[in-house]
Amino acid sequence: MTAVATGVGAGTLAPVRAFDAFLGDPAGDDAVISTSRSVLLDERAAFPDDEIGAVTAFGLQRWYIPAAHGGAFTDALVPLLMIRHLARRDFTVAAAHGKTFLGAICAWVADGSIATRMAGLVETGRPVSWGLTERGRGSDLSRSATTARLGADAVRVDGGKWPINNAVRCRAMTVLARSDERGGPRSLSLVLVDKDEADPATIGYEPKVASHGLRGANLAGIRFEGSVVGPDTVVGPEGHGLEIVLKSLQLTRPFTTGLSMGAVDRALQTALDAAAVPDGAHGRLLDSPTARRSLGVAVADALLVECLMLVGVRSAHAVPAEMALVSALVKFLGPDTADLLFRDLTRLLGARALVVGTEASGALHPSAFGAFQKAARDSRVVGIFDGNSVVNLNMIVNELPNQLRPAPAPPLAEVLAPLRADAHFDALDTTALRLVTRHGSRLLRSLPAFVDALDDGRTSRAAVDAARWIGREYTALLAEAETLPRQSQPDPLAFHLAERFALVFGGACALAVHLARAGAVPGPLGDSDVWLAAVLERVANRLGADPVQAPVADALLDAAARAHAAGGAVTLLGSWTERS
Ligand SMILES: Cc1cc2nc3c(=O)[nH]c(=O)nc-3n(C[C@H](O)[C@H](O)[C@H](O)COP(=O)(O)OP(=O)(O)OC[C@H]3O[C@@H](n4cnc5c(N)ncnc54)[C@H](O)[C@@H]3O)c2cc1C
């Protein structure tokens, strides 16, 4: 699946830049997505119709369709970064539009004629939803009570799904339903319910769900009462519904980091703007040592999420058979870190972090703080959908024996190749996805080799020391995991262990991104490894080591403030993303 590395310059990410340019400057009231309008719509819990319409007219949905089915999806990093650009401006718009990617994914995994049909649907620009969860049943999809009677001439669906994004607006929904009353892992199937095919009188809706974040979203319940569609609407083989969903989630989970990153970009932008202007008696936050430390640490957190994003999406291409574990690690640690960043920046901004509306922002853009608190609320949802944090930790626990199984260490160059800036991919190999891994994550397994490679005499002592600390923690965790009792209901201690494994994995991601970038064109944060030192020290601190050292936090903040003041994004990805 890996194509020749021709590099970003060859235009792989040109559509991302075109999309960013199309979206324009959100500070302008006439932008496709203006910050002021986003904030006002959110306060009214109003759906962003015009914004969604504009994005659809641009054709973002074409990047949700694999090239093999006539779309523009080749390298998953492209739509992921597009979603990040969108979420940076308005998370609600990104979640509402990007939901079609989730609604369609089971068809891509199932492949065959249903994928062709799905491509036709997505191409229309009308939303496709994903109907998995049901009221009162939470994450346990095996308890789904919605039924699908699969006949030779028709499929009949009865039941309900809740809460569903775009429940009312969608043209079609991929519905998980019970097709065999006897139960067991093969008792569920997936059905594509196209509302243009089923009798509308058989589909009902529950009222809009009023939510803390994503206020404007079309979040509601849907009821199927004898909804009949054709026999060619079954997604994948009969009885394979749960398996296809679980494999699809391995792809959608890393995708949610695009949403988290968009929110994080927005938060940093507001905090760096606010820190640079005098605030009453305090002067500038940028001149306060305490505030500087918090800001530097927040930048480190943002870069950790970016490393997870990159590793997640590139692993989906390069090592699909490891995604059962990698997707859970990324999906746990990404939103967890974003939540931490919002908590810390809320403390830093004080009362301003809770300002709603578009007034009272002093020298900043009138919507700056309204947009901050909207992003803070919206981004909280990432830790809940596509498997909440506890579900992902549970998956990590289940995967620990595979990580412990002896296996030869893969060559370092092979592990790093997918993370190089000049790598690109033609397609996702969904046939290689597995419900369990054989040997866990090779990236995690390579951590000791990463640490040794870093200690080359040229890397800063701070980065090497923090890497060594995390390396020792990894060894200790493996030893602890060996002693864990194997039981179907994991011990609470096992969840704690999984959480620490995820942090160590975060450290491994940062190290891998650093090593893979060697020789690449420096990004906005420059050539120095100070970002790595800060991320590793922050990870180590969350694992129990000392806090990030002041000089390290200071140096990272200075680099980030310079990039920000020059109109650039705080990112490791260089020209891959541009400031919106
Ligand atoms: C804004 C939004 C949009 C959504 N959109 C959609 C959509 O489009 N389609 C769709 O199908 N669903 C959607 N959902 C539903 C979402 O995916 C579910 O809410 C979620 O999967 C179920 O998780 P839960 O935390 O709500 O509930 P539960 O799974 O019931 O979890 C509640 C709590 O129980 C505990 N728990 C759960 N599992 C375990 C475990 N294995 N071990 C130990 N403790 C556990 C944890 O403390 C957990 O936090 C949406 C939800 C929201 C908020």
The ligand as a MOL file (V3000), in Angstrom:
LIG
                    3D

  0  0  0     0  0            999 V3000
M  V30 BEGIN CTAB
M  V30 COUNTS 53 58 0 0 0
M  V30 BEGIN ATOM
M  V30 1 C -22.4860 14.3500 20.9470 0
M  V30 2 C -22.6790 12.8800 20.7840 0
M  V30 3 C -22.8520 12.3550 19.5170 0
M  V30 4 C -23.0590 10.9910 19.3550 0
M  V30 5 N -23.2660 10.5050 18.1010 0
M  V30 6 C -23.5230 9.1920 17.9310 0
M  V30 7 C -23.7990 8.6730 16.6410 0
M  V30 8 O -23.8120 9.4000 15.6640 0
M  V30 9 N -24.0480 7.3530 16.5110 0
M  V30 10 C -24.0420 6.5150 17.5820 0
M  V30 11 O -24.2610 5.3340 17.3990 0
M  V30 12 N -23.8070 6.9820 18.8370 0
M  V30 13 C -23.5400 8.2900 19.0270 0
M  V30 14 N -23.2970 8.7850 20.2810 0
M  V30 15 C -23.3640 7.8780 21.4030 0
M  V30 16 C -22.0010 7.5850 21.9850 0
M  V30 17 O -21.1940 6.9080 21.0660 0
M  V30 18 C -22.3150 6.7700 23.2160 0
M  V30 19 O -22.7510 7.6950 24.1920 0
M  V30 20 C -21.1700 5.9600 23.7450 0
M  V30 21 O -20.6140 5.0810 22.8430 0
M  V30 22 C -21.6270 5.1680 24.9280 0
M  V30 23 O -20.8050 5.5670 25.8960 0
M  V30 24 P -21.3220 6.2800 27.2240 0
M  V30 25 O -20.0800 6.7160 27.9380 0
M  V30 26 O -22.3530 7.2720 26.9010 0
M  V30 27 O -22.1090 5.1360 28.0430 0
M  V30 28 P -21.6660 3.8000 28.7020 0
M  V30 29 O -20.9990 2.8980 27.7500 0
M  V30 30 O -22.8970 3.2770 29.3510 0
M  V30 31 O -20.6230 4.2070 29.7720 0
M  V30 32 C -20.9550 4.9390 30.9290 0
M  V30 33 C -19.8740 4.6790 31.9220 0
M  V30 34 O -19.8900 3.2900 32.2980 0
M  V30 35 C -18.5940 2.8510 32.5570 0
M  V30 36 N -18.1880 1.7840 31.6160 0
M  V30 37 C -18.6180 1.5760 30.3350 0
M  V30 38 N -18.0020 0.5250 29.7740 0
M  V30 39 C -17.1580 0.0320 30.6890 0
M  V30 40 C -16.2320 -1.0620 30.7140 0
M  V30 41 N -16.0520 -1.8630 29.6720 0
M  V30 42 N -15.5270 -1.2550 31.8360 0
M  V30 43 C -15.6970 -0.4720 32.9150 0
M  V30 44 N -16.5490 0.5830 32.9560 0
M  V30 45 C -17.2700 0.8340 31.8750 0
M  V30 46 C -17.6960 4.0500 32.3930 0
M  V30 47 O -17.5230 4.7550 33.5720 0
M  V30 48 C -18.4440 4.8840 31.4070 0
M  V30 49 O -17.9760 6.1770 31.3570 0
M  V30 50 C -23.0920 10.1410 20.4850 0
M  V30 51 C -22.8940 10.6710 21.7730 0
M  V30 52 C -22.7000 12.0150 21.9170 0
M  V30 53 C -22.5220 12.5590 23.3100 0
M  V30 END ATOM
M  V30 BEGIN BOND
M  V30 1 1 1 2
M  V30 2 1 2 3
M  V30 3 2 2 52
M  V30 4 2 3 4
M  V30 5 1 4 5
M  V30 6 1 4 50
M  V30 7 2 5 6
M  V30 8 1 6 7
M  V30 9 1 6 13
M  V30 10 2 7 8
M  V30 11 1 7 9
M  V30 12 1 9 10
M  V30 13 2 10 11
M  V30 14 1 10 12
M  V30 15 2 12 13
M  V30 16 1 13 14
M  V30 17 1 14 15
M  V30 18 1 14 50
M  V30 19 1 15 16
M  V30 20 1 16 17
M  V30 21 1 16 18
M  V30 22 1 18 19
M  V30 23 1 18 20
M  V30 24 1 20 21
M  V30 25 1 20 22
M  V30 26 1 22 23
M  V30 27 1 23 24
M  V30 28 2 24 25
M  V30 29 1 24 26
M  V30 30 1 24 27
M  V30 31 1 27 28
M  V30 32 2 28 29
M  V30 33 1 28 30
M  V30 34 1 28 31
M  V30 35 1 31 32
M  V30 36 1 32 33
M  V30 37 1 33 34
M  V30 38 1 33 48
M  V30 39 1 34 35
M  V30 40 1 35 36
M  V30 41 1 35 46
M  V30 42 1 36 37
M  V30 43 1 36 45
M  V30 44 2 37 38
M  V30 45 1 38 39
M  V30 46 1 39 40
M  V30 47 2 39 45
M  V30 48 1 40 41
M  V30 49 2 40 42
M  V30 50 1 42 43
M  V30 51 2 43 44
M  V30 52 1 44 45
M  V30 53 1 46 47
M  V30 54 1 46 48
M  V30 55 1 48 49
M  V30 56 2 50 51
M  V30 57 1 51 52
M  V30 58 1 52 53
M  V30 END BOND
M  V30 END CTAB
M  END
